[in-house]
Amino acid sequence: MPVGDLIAALGDAWRALALAVAILAGLGMLYRVLSAAAAVGVGGGAGLAAALTGAAGIFAVALFGLAGVPEIARAVRAGMAAPACGPFADMAAAAAVLVGALGSLRMITAVLEGLAAAAAGGSASLGKAILAAAETVVGMALTAAVLPLIGRFLGGC
Amino acid sequence: MFDPAMQQITRLAREVWAFLAGLIVVVALLGGLYNVLQGAGGAAFGGSRMVSIAVMGVLGLFLLAILGFVVLPALGGMLRSLIPPPPF
C-alpha cells in the first residue's frame, strides 16, 4: 500500500528530526554555558546574562518542538474526523493524513532550523515554527473542505 | 531508513559534547585562575572590592560548572524522554 509506505517513511523522518532537535538543544545549551563561563572568567556580566537567557530560549524552543508540535498535529487531525463522503472518503482521508504528516515534518523542521541558529550563537526564534503550524492547520482545513465540494461537483455524494 | 545517518550524527554529537565539556573545564580553570590573580592583586593593594568581586567570580564559575555538568545532562535526558512518536 503506497500511502502506508509513505506514512512509514515520514514517521522515520519524524523520529530522526525529533532526535536531532534533542541533540541540538543539548549541544546548544552546553555552548551557552561555555559562553557564560567565559564571560564570568573575564568579568563580563552582560555576556553572562545573554548566555543564560540564550540557554533558556533554546530550552523553550526545544520544549515547543518536542511537546507542542505533536499536540498541535494531533489536535488538527482530530478535528478532521470525516473529511469527505462517498467514494472520495478514502482519498480525502489519505490526503488529510498526508497533509498532516508533511505539515508535522515542516513544523519540526522549522523548530530544528531555529534551534540550529540558536545553537550557533544566534537568537532562538519560534516564528517560523508557528508559521508552519498555521500553514498545516490551514492546509488540513482546506483538504477537509475542498474534497467534499469536489465530490458533490462530480456527483459522488 | 534514517538510522545509519542518525547513528553517525549521534556519535558526532557525543564527541562534540565531550569537546565542549572539556572546553568548559579549561575555561572555568583559566577564569578561576584569573579571578584568584585579581583577588590576590586586590588584597595586596588593599582593594577589598576587587577581592569580593574575585571571590564572587570564582563562586559564579563553580555554579556554572555545576550547571553544565549536573543540570544540563538532566535537562538533556528530560528532552530525550520527551521525543514523541509520530503524531500521524
gemmi code that builds the backbone of each chain (N, CA, C; Angstrom):
import gemmi

chains = {
    "A": [
        ("MET", (0.864, -1.188, 0.000), (0.000, 0.000, 0.000), (0.901, 1.238, 0.000)),
        ("PRO", (0.898, 1.976, -1.096), (1.859, 3.083, -1.234), (1.695, 4.154, -0.160)),
        ("VAL", (0.442, 4.480, 0.186), (0.245, 5.543, 1.178), (0.802, 5.100, 2.532)),
        ("GLY", (0.599, 3.830, 2.874), (1.139, 3.312, 4.139), (2.652, 3.377, 4.164)),
        ("ASP", (3.279, 2.992, 3.039), (4.744, 3.058, 2.975), (5.229, 4.494, 3.119)),
        ("LEU", (4.506, 5.395, 2.457), (4.889, 6.804, 2.529), (4.767, 7.323, 3.959)),
        ("ILE", (3.672, 6.946, 4.627), (3.483, 7.378, 6.019), (4.579, 6.796, 6.911)),
        ("ALA", (4.957, 5.522, 6.639), (6.031, 4.905, 7.443), (7.348, 5.642, 7.237)),
        ("ALA", (7.651, 6.008, 5.981), (8.892, 6.756, 5.718), (8.847, 8.119, 6.394)),
        ("LEU", (7.683, 8.771, 6.350), (7.558, 10.069, 7.017), (7.698, 9.915, 8.538)),
        ("GLY", (7.201, 8.779, 9.070), (7.359, 8.515, 10.503), (8.830, 8.359, 10.878)),
        ("ASP", (9.586, 7.645, 10.015), (11.030, 7.521, 10.256), (11.702, 8.892, 10.253)),
        ("ALA", (11.308, 9.715, 9.279), (11.884, 11.063, 9.197), (11.529, 11.861, 10.449)),
        ("TRP", (10.297, 11.700, 10.944), (9.890, 12.402, 12.169), (10.774, 12.005, 13.340)),
        ("ARG", (11.019, 10.681, 13.501), (11.843, 10.221, 14.625), (13.253, 10.791, 14.525)),
        ("ALA", (13.808, 10.787, 13.308), (15.169, 11.314, 13.135), (15.215, 12.807, 13.456)),
        ("LEU", (14.213, 13.554, 12.985), (14.219, 15.002, 13.225), (14.018, 15.309, 14.706)),
        ("ALA", (13.146, 14.538, 15.377), (12.926, 14.778, 16.807), (14.208, 14.496, 17.594)),
        ("LEU", (14.918, 13.431, 17.212), (16.199, 13.145, 17.878), (17.197, 14.271, 17.612)),
        ("ALA", (17.187, 14.789, 16.385), (18.099, 15.892, 16.059), (17.759, 17.139, 16.880)),
        ("VAL", (16.472, 17.362, 17.119), (16.072, 18.504, 17.953), (16.654, 18.355, 19.370)),
        ("ALA", (16.513, 17.146, 19.935), (17.031, 16.932, 21.294), (18.561, 17.102, 21.327)),
        ("ILE", (19.242, 16.561, 20.302), (20.711, 16.663, 20.270), (21.142, 18.122, 20.153)),
        ("LEU", (20.510, 18.847, 19.218), (20.901, 20.248, 19.010), (20.613, 21.090, 20.244)),
        ("ALA", (19.487, 20.802, 20.908), (19.158, 21.574, 22.110), (20.210, 21.346, 23.195)),
        ("GLY", (20.602, 20.086, 23.391), (21.615, 19.800, 24.411), (22.941, 20.469, 24.100)),
        ("LEU", (23.377, 20.347, 22.841), (24.663, 20.960, 22.474), (24.588, 22.484, 22.548)),
        ("GLY", (23.451, 23.037, 22.116), (23.299, 24.492, 22.154), (23.341, 25.024, 23.574)),
        ("MET", (22.671, 24.310, 24.500), (22.693, 24.772, 25.895), (24.099, 24.656, 26.477)),
        ("LEU", (24.810, 23.573, 26.114), (26.182, 23.422, 26.615), (27.076, 24.538, 26.083)),
        ("TYR", (26.865, 24.900, 24.820), (27.644, 26.003, 24.239), (27.361, 27.305, 24.982)),
        ("ARG", (26.079, 27.520, 25.330), (25.745, 28.752, 26.058), (26.370, 28.755, 27.449)),
        ("VAL", (26.425, 27.596, 28.085), (27.086, 27.538, 29.397), (28.572, 27.840, 29.248)),
        ("LEU", (29.167, 27.345, 28.162), (30.578, 27.670, 27.908), (30.751, 29.174, 27.719)),
        ("SER", (29.831, 29.799, 26.971), (29.899, 31.256, 26.799), (29.772, 31.960, 28.141)),
        ("ALA", (28.847, 31.466, 28.985), (28.659, 32.095, 30.289), (29.919, 31.959, 31.138)),
        ("ALA", (30.551, 30.772, 31.094), (31.775, 30.580, 31.876), (32.884, 31.506, 31.390)),
        ("ALA", (32.986, 31.658, 30.071), (33.997, 32.564, 29.533), (33.710, 33.996, 29.956)),
        ("ALA", (32.425, 34.382, 29.944), (32.078, 35.749, 30.335), (32.387, 35.995, 31.803)),
        ("VAL", (32.067, 35.017, 32.665), (32.369, 35.180, 34.092), (33.878, 35.210, 34.313)),
        ("GLY", (34.604, 34.403, 33.520), (36.052, 34.350, 33.684), (36.729, 35.684, 33.458)),
        ("VAL", (36.178, 36.480, 32.542), (36.792, 37.789, 32.290), (35.959, 38.920, 32.871)),
        ("GLY", (34.968, 38.576, 33.710), (34.213, 39.602, 34.407), (33.162, 40.307, 33.576)),
        ("GLY", (32.597, 39.635, 32.579), (31.581, 40.256, 31.727), (30.177, 39.873, 32.135)),
        ("GLY", (29.488, 40.762, 32.824), (28.136, 40.459, 33.293), (27.120, 40.384, 32.177)),
        ("ALA", (27.274, 41.251, 31.167), (26.322, 41.253, 30.049), (26.408, 39.950, 29.260)),
        ("GLY", (27.632, 39.461, 29.073), (27.798, 38.191, 28.366), (27.167, 37.042, 29.128)),
        ("LEU", (27.276, 37.097, 30.457), (26.671, 36.045, 31.280), (25.160, 36.052, 31.120)),
        ("ALA", (24.572, 37.253, 31.183), (23.114, 37.343, 31.051), (22.664, 36.857, 29.683)),
        ("ALA", (23.380, 37.271, 28.627), (22.995, 36.848, 27.275), (23.103, 35.339, 27.120)),
        ("ALA", (24.156, 34.754, 27.703), (24.339, 33.307, 27.561), (23.249, 32.545, 28.302)),
        ("LEU", (22.912, 32.998, 29.515), (21.903, 32.260, 30.280), (20.519, 32.409, 29.659)),
        ("THR", (20.186, 33.620, 29.175), (18.883, 33.766, 28.514), (18.856, 32.986, 27.200)),
        ("GLY", (20.004, 32.917, 26.516), (20.059, 32.113, 25.292), (19.798, 30.647, 25.581)),
        ("ALA", (20.393, 30.131, 26.674), (20.165, 28.724, 27.035), (18.693, 28.492, 27.368)),
        ("ALA", (18.086, 29.452, 28.085), (16.667, 29.303, 28.413), (15.813, 29.331, 27.143)),
        ("GLY", (16.191, 30.197, 26.183), (15.453, 30.254, 24.922), (15.558, 28.957, 24.138)),
        ("ILE", (16.763, 28.383, 24.111), (16.942, 27.098, 23.410), (16.068, 26.028, 24.049)),
        ("PHE", (16.036, 26.009, 25.387), (15.221, 25.005, 26.069), (13.734, 25.204, 25.738)),
        ("ALA", (13.303, 26.467, 25.694), (11.888, 26.733, 25.394), (11.540, 26.286, 23.974)),
        ("VAL", (12.422, 26.576, 23.013), (12.141, 26.179, 21.622), (12.110, 24.654, 21.507)),
        ("ALA", (13.056, 23.988, 22.185), (13.072, 22.519, 22.126), (11.823, 21.933, 22.769)),
        ("LEU", (11.387, 22.548, 23.856), (10.171, 22.069, 24.526), (8.959, 22.232, 23.612)),
        ("PHE", (8.918, 23.369, 22.892), (7.812, 23.574, 21.944), (7.859, 22.512, 20.853)),
        ("GLY", (9.062, 22.215, 20.358), (9.168, 21.242, 19.269), (8.812, 19.838, 19.699)),
        ("LEU", (9.227, 19.439, 20.908), (9.034, 18.052, 21.313), (7.697, 17.818, 22.010)),
        ("ALA", (7.140, 18.857, 22.616), (5.869, 18.668, 23.322), (4.714, 19.383, 22.634)),
        ("GLY", (4.973, 20.551, 22.046), (3.880, 21.329, 21.457), (3.487, 20.896, 20.062)),
        ("VAL", (4.494, 20.652, 19.217), (4.203, 20.323, 17.807), (3.368, 19.045, 17.672)),
        ("PRO", (3.704, 17.942, 18.376), (2.852, 16.752, 18.233), (1.424, 16.991, 18.693)),
        ("GLU", (1.275, 17.800, 19.750), (-0.089, 18.071, 20.231), (-0.875, 18.869, 19.205)),
        ("ILE", (-0.216, 19.855, 18.561), (-0.903, 20.627, 17.514), (-1.317, 19.693, 16.383)),
        ("ALA", (-0.392, 18.815, 15.965), (-0.699, 17.907, 14.857), (-1.856, 16.982, 15.217)),
        ("ARG", (-1.842, 16.458, 16.451), (-2.923, 15.547, 16.860), (-4.254, 16.281, 16.945)),
        ("ALA", (-4.221, 17.512, 17.471), (-5.465, 18.274, 17.607), (-6.065, 18.582, 16.244)),
        ("VAL", (-5.196, 18.985, 15.298), (-5.711, 19.293, 13.958), (-6.267, 18.036, 13.310)),
        ("ARG", (-5.568, 16.937, 13.490), (-6.031, 15.688, 12.867), (-7.356, 15.244, 13.475)),
        ("ALA", (-7.503, 15.425, 14.787), (-8.761, 15.035, 15.423), (-9.918, 15.891, 14.929)),
        ("GLY", (-9.620, 17.119, 14.545), (-10.676, 17.988, 14.027), (-11.100, 17.645, 12.617)),
        ("MET", (-10.348, 16.809, 11.934), (-10.665, 16.433, 10.545), (-11.165, 14.992, 10.509)),
        ("ALA", (-12.134, 14.678, 11.366), (-12.513, 13.267, 11.515), (-13.195, 12.722, 10.258)),
        ("ALA", (-14.090, 13.476, 9.648), (-14.840, 12.972, 8.489), (-14.656, 13.948, 7.337)),
        ("PRO", (-13.549, 13.850, 6.623), (-13.254, 14.871, 5.627), (-14.075, 14.785, 4.350)),
        ("ALA", (-14.731, 13.686, 4.046), (-15.456, 13.607, 2.776), (-16.514, 12.516, 2.870)),
        ("CYS", (-17.164, 12.278, 1.742), (-18.224, 11.275, 1.727), (-18.110, 10.467, 0.439)),
        ("GLY", (-18.855, 9.358, 0.397), (-18.923, 8.565, -0.814), (-17.582, 7.994, -1.221)),
        ("PRO", (-17.356, 7.864, -2.522), (-16.104, 7.258, -2.991), (-14.881, 8.126, -2.727)),
        ("PHE", (-15.106, 9.372, -2.336), (-13.971, 10.264, -2.078), (-13.482, 10.172, -0.639)),
        ("ALA", (-14.196, 9.396, 0.174), (-13.844, 9.374, 1.602), (-12.420, 8.855, 1.818)),
        ("ASP", (-12.100, 7.723, 1.152), (-10.753, 7.152, 1.344), (-9.681, 8.114, 0.865)),
        ("MET", (-9.925, 8.682, -0.324), (-8.944, 9.603, -0.882), (-8.774, 10.823, 0.026)),
        ("ALA", (-9.901, 11.335, 0.523), (-9.826, 12.515, 1.382), (-9.117, 12.192, 2.686)),
        ("ALA", (-9.400, 11.001, 3.241), (-8.736, 10.627, 4.498), (-7.235, 10.503, 4.280)),
        ("ALA", (-6.838, 9.841, 3.162), (-5.401, 9.702, 2.884), (-4.756, 11.059, 2.660)),
        ("ALA", (-5.474, 11.939, 1.943), (-4.912, 13.270, 1.693), (-4.748, 14.044, 2.995)),
        ("ALA", (-5.747, 13.934, 3.884), (-5.647, 14.658, 5.158), (-4.478, 14.130, 5.991)),
        ("VAL", (-4.308, 12.782, 5.998), (-3.186, 12.205, 6.761), (-1.856, 12.660, 6.177)),
        ("LEU", (-1.769, 12.666, 4.841), (-0.510, 13.079, 4.204), (-0.217, 14.554, 4.456)),
        ("VAL", (-1.259, 15.377, 4.326), (-1.045, 16.814, 4.592), (-0.625, 17.010, 6.053)),
        ("GLY", (-1.262, 16.288, 6.970), (-0.891, 16.397, 8.379), (0.538, 15.938, 8.626)),
        ("ALA", (0.918, 14.812, 7.970), (2.277, 14.295, 8.165), (3.310, 15.279, 7.623)),
        ("LEU", (3.053, 15.781, 6.409), (4.006, 16.746, 5.830), (4.050, 18.023, 6.664)),
        ("GLY", (2.877, 18.449, 7.154), (2.847, 19.647, 7.987), (3.595, 19.442, 9.293)),
        ("SER", (3.434, 18.252, 9.897), (4.171, 17.971, 11.134), (5.671, 18.015, 10.881)),
        ("LEU", (6.089, 17.442, 9.756), (7.524, 17.468, 9.438), (7.998, 18.899, 9.190)),
        ("ARG", (7.148, 19.697, 8.559), (7.535, 21.105, 8.336), (7.690, 21.827, 9.664)),
        ("MET", (6.757, 21.556, 10.590), (6.836, 22.232, 11.886), (8.118, 21.845, 12.624)),
        ("ILE", (8.415, 20.535, 12.664), (9.605, 20.100, 13.411), (10.871, 20.574, 12.683)),
        ("THR", (10.802, 20.672, 11.338), (11.962, 21.205, 10.608), (12.180, 22.683, 10.929)),
        ("ALA", (11.079, 23.433, 11.037), (11.211, 24.850, 11.377), (11.784, 25.012, 12.786)),
        ("VAL", (11.341, 24.141, 13.711), (11.910, 24.178, 15.066), (13.404, 23.874, 15.015)),
        ("LEU", (13.754, 22.870, 14.202), (15.168, 22.484, 14.080), (15.991, 23.628, 13.500)),
        ("GLU", (15.406, 24.331, 12.538), (16.105, 25.469, 11.930), (16.366, 26.561, 12.968)),
        ("GLY", (15.335, 26.875, 13.758), (15.509, 27.878, 14.806), (16.532, 27.443, 15.838)),
        ("LEU", (16.502, 26.144, 16.179), (17.456, 25.631, 17.165), (18.878, 25.671, 16.632)),
        ("ALA", (19.038, 25.352, 15.336), (20.384, 25.366, 14.751), (20.952, 26.776, 14.799)),
        ("ALA", (20.105, 27.777, 14.487), (20.572, 29.161, 14.544), (20.930, 29.540, 15.979)),
        ("ALA", (20.081, 29.114, 16.934), (20.342, 29.479, 18.326), (21.572, 28.758, 18.859)),
        ("ALA", (21.750, 27.491, 18.461), (22.897, 26.725, 18.952), (24.207, 27.291, 18.420)),
        ("ALA", (24.146, 27.962, 17.257), (25.365, 28.553, 16.687), (25.605, 29.957, 17.203)),
        ("GLY", (24.791, 30.405, 18.173), (25.039, 31.701, 18.779), (24.044, 32.773, 18.413)),
        ("GLY", (23.081, 32.465, 17.514), (22.067, 33.448, 17.150), (20.943, 33.476, 18.167)),
        ("SER", (19.855, 34.163, 17.797), (18.730, 34.242, 18.721), (17.764, 33.097, 18.449)),
        ("ALA", (17.184, 32.562, 19.533), (16.232, 31.464, 19.390), (14.887, 32.036, 18.966)),
        ("SER", (14.348, 31.557, 17.845), (13.103, 32.116, 17.337), (12.080, 31.012, 17.098)),
        ("LEU", (10.852, 31.290, 17.517), (9.763, 30.340, 17.292), (8.902, 30.743, 16.113)),
        ("GLY", (9.239, 31.883, 15.481), (8.356, 32.444, 14.460), (8.086, 31.504, 13.304)),
        ("LYS", (9.140, 30.906, 12.757), (8.939, 30.035, 11.604), (8.147, 28.791, 11.982)),
        ("ALA", (8.404, 28.263, 13.175), (7.685, 27.064, 13.601), (6.197, 27.353, 13.757)),
        ("ILE", (5.869, 28.535, 14.302), (4.456, 28.866, 14.481), (3.801, 29.125, 13.126)),
        ("LEU", (4.549, 29.751, 12.201), (4.014, 29.937, 10.840), (3.760, 28.589, 10.174)),
        ("ALA", (4.689, 27.644, 10.361), (4.500, 26.317, 9.777), (3.289, 25.630, 10.386)),
        ("ALA", (3.072, 25.821, 11.704), (1.897, 25.234, 12.346), (0.620, 25.804, 11.754)),
        ("ALA", (0.615, 27.131, 11.538), (-0.567, 27.751, 10.947), (-0.809, 27.234, 9.531)),
        ("GLU", (0.257, 27.072, 8.763), (0.098, 26.557, 7.398), (-0.453, 25.131, 7.412)),
        ("THR", (-0.010, 24.336, 8.376), (-0.525, 22.964, 8.472), (-2.011, 22.958, 8.769)),
        ("VAL", (-2.412, 23.793, 9.723), (-3.838, 23.847, 10.081), (-4.656, 24.271, 8.876)),
        ("VAL", (-4.188, 25.317, 8.169), (-4.935, 25.797, 7.001), (-4.963, 24.729, 5.910)),
        ("GLY", (-3.841, 24.047, 5.690), (-3.787, 23.012, 4.659), (-4.731, 21.872, 4.942)),
        ("MET", (-4.781, 21.431, 6.200), (-5.685, 20.322, 6.525), (-7.141, 20.781, 6.457)),
        ("ALA", (-7.409, 22.020, 6.861), (-8.781, 22.527, 6.765), (-9.211, 22.625, 5.311)),
        ("LEU", (-8.307, 23.083, 4.441), (-8.643, 23.160, 3.013), (-8.890, 21.771, 2.433)),
        ("THR", (-8.051, 20.822, 2.837), (-8.247, 19.446, 2.353), (-9.619, 18.927, 2.760)),
        ("ALA", (-9.975, 19.176, 4.020), (-11.257, 18.678, 4.506), (-12.419, 19.408, 3.863)),
        ("ALA", (-12.200, 20.669, 3.460), (-13.313, 21.442, 2.909), (-13.467, 21.250, 1.404)),
        ("VAL", (-12.350, 21.111, 0.705), (-12.419, 21.104, -0.765), (-12.865, 19.751, -1.305)),
        ("LEU", (-12.397, 18.665, -0.690), (-12.712, 17.352, -1.270), (-14.209, 17.023, -1.242)),
        ("PRO", (-14.967, 17.346, -0.183), (-16.423, 17.134, -0.270), (-17.064, 17.969, -1.377)),
        ("LEU", (-16.547, 19.191, -1.566), (-17.092, 20.021, -2.645), (-16.837, 19.368, -4.002)),
        ("ILE", (-15.632, 18.834, -4.179), (-15.324, 18.146, -5.442), (-16.224, 16.926, -5.596)),
        ("GLY", (-16.411, 16.214, -4.473), (-17.284, 15.039, -4.520), (-18.684, 15.393, -4.945)),
        ("ARG", (-19.217, 16.488, -4.387), (-20.573, 16.917, -4.777), (-20.598, 17.363, -6.230)),
        ("PHE", (-19.535, 18.079, -6.631), (-19.479, 18.583, -8.007), (-19.471, 17.428, -9.012)),
        ("LEU", (-18.766, 16.352, -8.655), (-18.686, 15.210, -9.564), (-19.828, 14.228, -9.356)),
        ("GLY", (-20.732, 14.531, -8.451), (-21.884, 13.666, -8.227), (-21.578, 12.446, -7.401)),
        ("GLY", (-20.513, 12.463, -6.636), (-20.136, 11.298, -5.834), (-20.872, 11.226, -4.516)),
        ("CYS", (-21.419, 12.339, -4.022), (-22.097, 12.349, -2.718), (-23.597, 12.487, -2.889)),
    ],
    "B": [
        ("MET", (15.010, 3.726, 8.071), (15.602, 4.323, 6.870), (16.700, 5.333, 7.238)),
        ("PHE", (16.438, 6.102, 8.317), (17.391, 7.158, 8.699), (18.339, 6.712, 9.813)),
        ("ASP", (18.218, 5.457, 10.231), (19.005, 5.009, 11.390), (20.518, 5.123, 11.192)),
        ("PRO", (21.080, 4.670, 10.041), (22.543, 4.786, 9.897), (23.035, 6.228, 9.993)),
        ("ALA", (22.309, 7.141, 9.330), (22.712, 8.549, 9.387), (22.585, 9.087, 10.807)),
        ("MET", (21.499, 8.703, 11.500), (21.306, 9.220, 12.851), (22.341, 8.644, 13.820)),
        ("GLN", (22.764, 7.394, 13.563), (23.818, 6.837, 14.429), (25.118, 7.627, 14.268)),
        ("GLN", (25.441, 7.988, 13.017), (26.644, 8.787, 12.793), (26.515, 10.158, 13.456)),
        ("ILE", (25.333, 10.766, 13.290), (25.126, 12.096, 13.872), (25.199, 12.022, 15.393)),
        ("THR", (24.617, 10.968, 15.978), (24.667, 10.818, 17.438), (26.104, 10.632, 17.924)),
        ("ARG", (26.892, 9.839, 17.177), (28.298, 9.638, 17.563), (29.063, 10.965, 17.498)),
        ("LEU", (28.805, 11.710, 16.423), (29.456, 13.016, 16.281), (29.027, 13.963, 17.401)),
        ("ALA", (27.738, 13.932, 17.730), (27.235, 14.814, 18.785), (27.869, 14.458, 20.127)),
        ("ARG", (28.098, 13.155, 20.374), (28.762, 12.758, 21.625), (30.177, 13.342, 21.682)),
        ("GLU", (30.874, 13.299, 20.541), (32.230, 13.851, 20.525), (32.203, 15.361, 20.748)),
        ("VAL", (31.218, 16.030, 20.115), (31.106, 17.483, 20.308), (30.791, 17.798, 21.765)),
        ("TRP", (29.929, 16.986, 22.366), (29.577, 17.183, 23.783), (30.822, 17.056, 24.660)),
        ("ALA", (31.608, 16.004, 24.414), (32.819, 15.806, 25.215), (33.794, 16.963, 25.014)),
        ("PHE", (33.909, 17.437, 23.770), (34.804, 18.565, 23.489), (34.343, 19.820, 24.224)),
        ("LEU", (33.026, 20.112, 24.148), (32.513, 21.314, 24.817), (32.655, 21.198, 26.336)),
        ("ALA", (32.426, 19.989, 26.872), (32.570, 19.809, 28.321), (34.031, 20.031, 28.736)),
        ("GLY", (34.961, 19.495, 27.944), (36.367, 19.735, 28.250), (36.733, 21.201, 28.155)),
        ("LEU", (36.158, 21.871, 27.155), (36.418, 23.300, 26.990), (35.874, 24.096, 28.180)),
        ("ILE", (34.714, 23.673, 28.699), (34.157, 24.351, 29.875), (35.106, 24.201, 31.061)),
        ("VAL", (35.652, 22.994, 31.233), (36.608, 22.778, 32.338), (37.813, 23.702, 32.182)),
        ("VAL", (38.347, 23.771, 30.950), (39.532, 24.608, 30.720), (39.204, 26.080, 30.976)),
        ("VAL", (38.075, 26.537, 30.416), (37.703, 27.950, 30.575), (37.435, 28.267, 32.039)),
        ("ALA", (36.767, 27.343, 32.746), (36.487, 27.595, 34.165), (37.784, 27.651, 34.970)),
        ("LEU", (38.724, 26.755, 34.658), (40.004, 26.780, 35.389), (40.771, 28.065, 35.114)),
        ("LEU", (40.834, 28.449, 33.834), (41.547, 29.689, 33.495), (40.858, 30.902, 34.110)),
        ("GLY", (39.515, 30.918, 34.028), (38.771, 32.033, 34.622), (38.973, 32.083, 36.120)),
        ("GLY", (38.983, 30.892, 36.768), (39.223, 30.853, 38.206), (40.603, 31.373, 38.549)),
        ("LEU", (41.591, 30.990, 37.742), (42.959, 31.465, 37.969), (43.039, 32.985, 37.827)),
        ("TYR", (42.353, 33.504, 36.805), (42.339, 34.954, 36.587), (41.701, 35.663, 37.782)),
        ("ASN", (40.605, 35.075, 38.281), (39.931, 35.699, 39.417), (40.791, 35.629, 40.670)),
        ("VAL", (41.496, 34.512, 40.847), (42.399, 34.401, 42.003), (43.501, 35.453, 41.907)),
        ("LEU", (44.031, 35.633, 40.681), (45.061, 36.654, 40.476), (44.514, 38.039, 40.794)),
        ("GLN", (43.278, 38.269, 40.324), (42.653, 39.571, 40.598), (42.444, 39.782, 42.095)),
        ("GLY", (41.963, 38.725, 42.768), (41.753, 38.837, 44.213), (43.050, 39.047, 44.959)),
        ("ALA", (44.101, 38.325, 44.536), (45.399, 38.489, 45.201), (45.937, 39.897, 44.987)),
        ("GLY", (45.766, 40.392, 43.756), (46.202, 41.760, 43.487), (45.433, 42.760, 44.328)),
        ("GLY", (44.116, 42.550, 44.416), (43.295, 43.451, 45.222), (43.698, 43.409, 46.687)),
        ("ALA", (43.959, 42.192, 47.194), (44.341, 42.065, 48.607), (45.691, 42.708, 48.873)),
        ("ALA", (46.612, 42.576, 47.895), (47.951, 43.134, 48.086), (47.920, 44.650, 48.165)),
        ("PHE", (46.990, 45.253, 47.394), (46.938, 46.727, 47.388), (45.812, 47.267, 48.261)),
        ("GLY", (45.192, 46.401, 49.039), (44.157, 46.862, 49.945), (42.818, 47.144, 49.299)),
        ("GLY", (42.562, 46.531, 48.116), (41.280, 46.768, 47.443), (40.276, 45.689, 47.785)),
        ("SER", (39.476, 45.943, 48.819), (38.549, 44.901, 49.269), (37.469, 44.626, 48.221)),
        ("ARG", (37.119, 45.679, 47.428), (36.086, 45.468, 46.418), (36.572, 44.493, 45.343)),
        ("MET", (37.818, 44.638, 44.974), (38.383, 43.722, 43.978), (38.394, 42.291, 44.499)),
        ("VAL", (38.719, 42.163, 45.802), (38.738, 40.813, 46.390), (37.342, 40.209, 46.366)),
        ("SER", (36.351, 41.012, 46.753), (34.992, 40.462, 46.789), (34.513, 40.106, 45.380)),
        ("ILE", (34.853, 40.954, 44.394), (34.459, 40.642, 43.017), (35.123, 39.346, 42.551)),
        ("ALA", (36.390, 39.176, 42.918), (37.100, 37.962, 42.511), (36.498, 36.724, 43.164)),
        ("VAL", (36.152, 36.851, 44.455), (35.548, 35.696, 45.137), (34.205, 35.356, 44.504)),
        ("MET", (33.418, 36.409, 44.192), (32.124, 36.155, 43.549), (32.314, 35.523, 42.163)),
        ("GLY", (33.371, 35.943, 41.480), (33.641, 35.362, 40.169), (33.959, 33.881, 40.248)),
        ("VAL", (34.770, 33.511, 41.259), (35.100, 32.089, 41.436), (33.839, 31.297, 41.774)),
        ("LEU", (33.009, 31.873, 42.652), (31.764, 31.183, 43.005), (30.850, 31.042, 41.783)),
        ("GLY", (30.803, 32.105, 40.967), (29.974, 32.037, 39.746), (30.466, 30.965, 38.794)),
        ("LEU", (31.776, 30.863, 38.659), (32.327, 29.810, 37.790), (31.985, 28.425, 38.329)),
        ("PHE", (32.040, 28.282, 39.648), (31.694, 26.997, 40.253), (30.230, 26.661, 39.975)),
        ("LEU", (29.379, 27.667, 40.143), (27.952, 27.441, 39.878), (27.711, 27.081, 38.414)),
        ("LEU", (28.415, 27.771, 37.497), (28.235, 27.471, 36.069), (28.731, 26.075, 35.727)),
        ("ALA", (29.824, 25.663, 36.379), (30.315, 24.301, 36.136), (29.297, 23.278, 36.619)),
        ("ILE", (28.681, 23.555, 37.767), (27.626, 22.645, 38.251), (26.465, 22.630, 37.271)),
        ("LEU", (26.115, 23.843, 36.764), (25.019, 23.920, 35.783), (25.343, 23.080, 34.550)),
        ("GLY", (26.593, 23.162, 34.109), (26.964, 22.443, 32.893), (27.070, 20.944, 33.081)),
        ("PHE", (27.514, 20.504, 34.241), (27.789, 19.069, 34.408), (26.711, 18.319, 35.174)),
        ("VAL", (25.808, 19.033, 35.836), (24.741, 18.339, 36.572), (23.373, 18.659, 35.981)),
        ("VAL", (23.102, 19.959, 35.795), (21.756, 20.343, 35.360), (21.539, 20.034, 33.883)),
        ("LEU", (22.526, 20.372, 33.050), (22.332, 20.175, 31.604), (22.143, 18.710, 31.210)),
        ("PRO", (22.935, 17.755, 31.747), (22.638, 16.364, 31.409), (21.235, 15.939, 31.828)),
        ("ALA", (20.771, 16.453, 32.979), (19.408, 16.112, 33.408), (18.377, 16.696, 32.446)),
        ("LEU", (18.619, 17.961, 32.022), (17.693, 18.574, 31.056), (17.724, 17.828, 29.724)),
        ("GLY", (18.938, 17.428, 29.302), (19.042, 16.667, 28.058), (18.313, 15.338, 28.141)),
        ("GLY", (18.453, 14.656, 29.287), (17.723, 13.403, 29.474), (16.225, 13.613, 29.443)),
        ("MET", (15.794, 14.743, 30.030), (14.360, 15.025, 30.006), (13.876, 15.275, 28.584)),
        ("LEU", (14.660, 16.047, 27.805), (14.273, 16.305, 26.415), (14.253, 15.008, 25.616)),
        ("ARG", (15.223, 14.135, 25.904), (15.279, 12.871, 25.162), (14.078, 11.993, 25.497)),
        ("SER", (13.664, 12.050, 26.773), (12.492, 11.249, 27.136), (11.208, 11.840, 26.557)),
        ("LEU", (11.275, 13.113, 26.150), (10.085, 13.752, 25.572), (9.944, 13.466, 24.079)),
        ("ILE", (10.949, 12.835, 23.452), (10.874, 12.613, 21.995), (9.599, 11.837, 21.682)),
        ("PRO", (8.712, 12.467, 20.922), (7.385, 11.856, 20.744), (7.366, 10.877, 19.573)),
        ("PRO", (6.452, 9.920, 19.600), (6.227, 9.093, 18.399), (5.576, 9.955, 17.333)),
        ("PRO", (5.608, 9.522, 16.072), (4.998, 10.334, 15.007), (3.519, 10.582, 15.291)),
        ("PRO", (3.069, 11.838, 15.197), (1.667, 12.135, 15.526), (0.719, 11.894, 14.360)),
        ("PHE", (1.120, 11.078, 13.381), (0.251, 10.837, 12.230), (0.218, 9.362, 11.895)),
    ],
}
model = gemmi.Model(1)
for chain_id, residues in chains.items():
    chain = gemmi.Chain(chain_id)
    for i, (resn, *xyz) in enumerate(residues, 1):
        res = gemmi.Residue()
        res.name, res.seqid = resn, gemmi.SeqId(i, " ")
        for name, pos in zip(("N", "CA", "C"), xyz):
            atom = gemmi.Atom()
            atom.name, atom.element = name, gemmi.Element(name[0])
            atom.pos, atom.b_iso = gemmi.Position(*pos), 0.0
            res.add_atom(atom)
        chain.add_residue(res)
    model.add_chain(chain)
structure = gemmi.Structure()
structure.add_model(model)
structure.setup_entities()
